[in-house]
Amino acid sequence: MNALLIAGTDTDAGKTVLTTALAAYWQKYSRFDRLGILKPAQSGVGDSELYSRLFHLNAAEVAPLRFQAPLAPPLAAEREGRRVELDKAWQAFELLRQQRDFVLVEGLGGLGSPVTYETTVADLAWDWRLPVVLVVPVKLGAIGQAVANVALARQSRVHLKGIVLNCPQPCTEEEIESWAPAALIQSLAGVPVLGLIPYLPDATNLDQLAAVASNLELERLIPLPASVTF
């Protein structure tokens, strides 16, 4: 599968930061030319506009389904007298897969967040046969969130490649080890922690984002240039 789903434990976990970091690394170092980014459904203004500006992508191509209210897609669609046309998002994904060397798919909310009234993000990962990386924000409760989302991934038969920790706020090393100790999360969840994204005051600095991505275990996530070794 030439695609990866970036999922989170919840809203604002850091999916956009990781997606942007991986895309920045790809743009700077990859031997491949064509990267696609997909947000299957976007509620409110945000990610597609950011990706369009940073990576010169077509915003409509990035987000094939758009709703005005910043709510879960089925609720946002209902407010507009619409439904979530997931087949339209699937067609956009299939087209990107055919046209691009690799596709980053950013999930909505957490793995358990609804995409339709019948489908969660975890269901979407299984239905589309997407391998997944889980973003866990470094904060009090991170351990339990990580374990619960990994359990949901297993229940939904999702291929979970690993976990990336993210600091949405400035964190000291002591706070990181107290709130989201990698060794304990790996032991309880049974999946590897692939690295940490530090707090980034400017999450649009592409050079800094690429450097952050280079500190992750990228060989598990995206195709790498032949010259890159670990």
C-alpha positions as CSV (number, residue, x, y, z in Angstrom):
1,M,0.0,0.0,0.0
2,N,1.5,3.3,-1.1
3,A,-0.3,5.2,1.6
4,L,-0.4,5.9,5.4
5,L,-3.2,7.1,7.7
6,I,-2.2,9.5,10.4
7,A,-4.6,8.9,13.2
8,G,-4.8,10.4,16.7
9,T,-6.1,9.6,20.1
10,D,-8.5,12.6,19.9
11,T,-8.9,16.1,18.4
12,D,-5.7,18.2,18.5
13,A,-3.5,15.2,19.2
14,G,-1.0,16.4,16.6
15,K,-2.1,14.7,13.4
16,T,-1.6,17.8,11.3
17,V,1.9,18.4,12.7
18,L,3.0,14.9,11.9
19,T,1.4,14.9,8.5
20,T,3.2,18.3,7.7
21,A,6.5,17.0,9.1
22,L,6.4,13.8,7.0
23,A,5.4,15.9,3.9
24,A,8.2,18.4,4.6
25,Y,10.8,15.6,4.9
26,W,9.5,14.0,1.7
27,Q,9.7,17.3,-0.2
28,K,13.2,17.9,1.0
29,Y,14.8,14.5,0.8
30,S,12.8,11.9,-1.1
31,R,13.9,10.5,-4.4
32,F,10.2,10.4,-5.4
33,D,8.6,13.5,-6.9
34,R,4.9,13.1,-6.3
35,L,3.3,13.2,-2.8
36,G,-0.4,13.3,-2.2
37,I,-2.2,14.5,1.0
38,L,-5.8,13.6,1.7
39,K,-8.2,14.8,4.4
40,P,-11.3,12.6,3.5
41,A,-13.7,15.0,5.2
42,Q,-13.0,18.5,6.6
43,S,-15.3,20.3,9.0
44,G,-14.7,24.0,9.2
45,V,-11.6,25.8,7.9
46,G,-8.1,24.4,8.4
47,D,-6.0,21.5,7.2
48,S,-6.6,21.6,3.5
49,E,-5.8,25.3,3.3
50,L,-2.6,24.7,5.2
51,Y,-1.4,21.8,3.0
52,S,-2.3,23.8,-0.1
53,R,-0.3,26.8,1.0
54,L,2.8,24.8,2.2
55,F,3.0,22.2,-0.5
56,H,1.3,23.9,-3.4
57,L,-1.5,21.3,-3.5
58,N,-5.1,21.8,-4.7
59,A,-7.3,22.3,-1.6
60,A,-10.3,20.7,-3.3
61,E,-8.1,17.6,-4.1
62,V,-6.9,17.5,-0.5
63,A,-10.4,17.6,1.1
64,P,-13.0,16.1,-1.3
65,L,-15.7,16.5,1.4
66,R,-16.1,19.9,3.1
67,F,-18.6,21.0,5.7
68,Q,-19.0,24.4,7.3
69,A,-19.5,23.6,11.0
70,P,-16.4,22.4,13.0
71,L,-18.2,19.3,14.1
72,A,-18.0,15.5,13.5
73,P,-18.7,15.0,9.7
74,P,-22.1,13.3,10.1
75,L,-23.3,16.1,12.4
76,A,-21.8,18.9,10.2
77,A,-23.4,17.3,7.1
78,E,-26.8,17.0,8.7
79,R,-26.8,20.7,9.5
80,E,-26.5,21.4,5.8
81,G,-29.1,18.8,4.8
82,R,-26.4,16.6,3.3
83,R,-24.8,13.3,4.0
84,V,-21.2,12.2,4.1
85,E,-20.6,10.8,0.7
86,L,-17.8,8.5,1.6
87,D,-17.7,6.9,-1.8
88,K,-16.6,10.4,-3.2
89,A,-13.7,10.4,-0.7
90,W,-12.8,6.9,-1.7
91,Q,-12.7,7.9,-5.3
92,A,-10.5,10.8,-4.5
93,F,-8.1,8.5,-2.6
94,E,-7.9,6.0,-5.4
95,L,-7.2,8.7,-7.9
96,L,-4.4,10.1,-5.7
97,R,-2.9,6.6,-5.3
98,Q,-2.8,6.2,-9.0
99,Q,-1.3,9.6,-9.7
100,R,1.1,10.0,-6.7
101,D,4.1,7.9,-5.4
102,F,2.8,8.1,-1.9
103,V,-0.3,9.4,-0.1
104,L,-0.6,10.7,3.4
105,V,-4.2,10.5,4.7
106,E,-5.0,12.6,7.8
107,G,-7.7,11.1,10.0
108,L,-10.5,13.0,11.7
109,G,-10.3,13.3,15.5
110,G,-9.5,10.0,17.2
111,L,-9.6,6.4,15.9
112,G,-13.1,6.1,17.4
113,S,-14.3,9.4,15.9
114,P,-17.3,9.1,13.5
115,V,-16.9,9.5,9.8
116,T,-20.5,8.6,9.1
117,Y,-23.3,7.4,11.3
118,E,-22.1,3.9,10.7
119,T,-18.3,4.3,10.3
120,T,-15.4,5.4,12.5
121,V,-11.9,6.4,11.5
122,A,-10.8,2.9,12.6
123,D,-13.4,1.3,10.3
124,L,-12.2,3.6,7.5
125,A,-8.6,2.3,8.0
126,W,-9.8,-1.3,7.7
127,D,-12.1,-0.7,4.8
128,W,-9.5,1.2,2.8
129,R,-6.7,-1.2,3.9
130,L,-4.6,1.7,5.3
131,P,-1.7,1.1,7.6
132,V,-1.8,3.5,10.5
133,V,0.5,5.6,12.8
134,L,-1.1,6.8,16.0
135,V,-0.3,10.3,17.4
136,V,-0.5,10.5,21.1
137,P,-0.3,14.0,22.7
138,V,2.1,14.3,25.7
139,K,-0.2,15.2,28.6
140,L,-1.7,13.7,31.7
141,G,-3.7,10.7,30.7
142,A,-1.6,10.0,27.6
143,I,-0.8,6.4,28.7
144,G,-4.5,5.4,29.0
145,Q,-5.4,7.1,25.8
146,A,-2.6,5.3,23.9
147,V,-3.6,1.9,25.3
148,A,-7.3,2.4,24.6
149,N,-6.7,3.5,21.0
150,V,-4.4,0.6,20.4
151,A,-7.0,-1.8,21.7
152,L,-9.6,-0.2,19.4
153,A,-7.2,-0.6,16.5
154,R,-6.8,-4.3,17.2
155,Q,-10.5,-4.8,17.6
156,S,-11.0,-3.1,14.2
157,R,-8.2,-5.2,12.6
158,V,-6.1,-2.1,11.8
159,H,-2.5,-2.5,10.9
160,L,-0.9,-0.2,13.4
161,K,2.7,0.6,12.5
162,G,3.5,2.4,15.8
163,I,3.0,5.5,18.0
164,V,4.4,9.0,17.7
165,L,4.4,11.2,20.8
166,N,3.7,14.9,20.2
167,C,4.1,17.9,22.5
168,P,1.2,20.3,21.7
169,Q,2.6,22.5,24.5
170,P,6.1,23.2,25.8
171,C,7.2,20.1,27.8
172,T,10.3,19.4,29.9
173,E,12.0,16.1,29.7
174,E,10.7,15.3,33.2
175,E,7.1,16.0,32.1
176,I,7.5,13.9,29.0
177,E,8.8,11.0,31.1
178,S,6.1,11.4,33.7
179,W,3.1,11.8,31.3
180,A,4.1,9.7,28.3
181,P,6.9,7.3,29.1
182,A,7.7,5.5,25.9
183,A,8.9,2.3,27.6
184,L,5.7,1.9,29.6
185,I,3.4,2.8,26.6
186,Q,5.2,0.2,24.5
187,S,5.0,-2.4,27.2
188,L,1.2,-1.9,27.8
189,A,0.2,-1.3,24.2
190,G,2.5,-3.8,22.5
191,V,3.4,-1.5,19.7
192,P,6.6,0.5,19.2
193,V,7.0,4.2,20.0
194,L,8.6,5.6,16.9
195,G,9.7,8.9,18.3
196,L,8.7,12.3,19.7
197,I,7.7,15.6,18.1
198,P,8.8,18.4,20.4
199,Y,6.8,21.6,20.8
200,L,7.1,23.7,17.7
201,P,6.4,27.4,18.1
202,D,6.1,27.7,14.3
203,A,4.6,24.5,12.9
204,T,4.9,25.9,9.3
205,N,8.7,26.1,9.2
206,L,9.4,23.4,6.6
207,D,13.1,23.0,7.3
208,Q,12.4,22.6,11.0
209,L,9.5,20.1,10.3
210,A,11.8,18.0,8.0
211,A,14.4,17.9,10.8
212,V,11.8,16.8,13.3
213,A,10.7,14.1,11.0
214,S,14.2,12.9,10.5
215,N,14.4,12.0,14.2
216,L,11.5,9.6,13.9
217,E,11.8,5.9,12.8
218,L,10.9,6.9,9.3
219,E,11.6,3.5,7.7
220,R,8.4,2.3,9.3
221,L,6.4,5.1,7.9
222,I,7.3,6.4,4.4
223,P,9.6,5.3,1.5
224,L,13.1,6.7,2.1
225,P,15.8,7.9,-0.3
226,A,18.3,5.2,-1.0
227,S,21.1,7.3,0.5
228,V,19.3,7.4,3.9
229,T,20.4,4.8,6.4
230,F,19.6,4.2,10.1
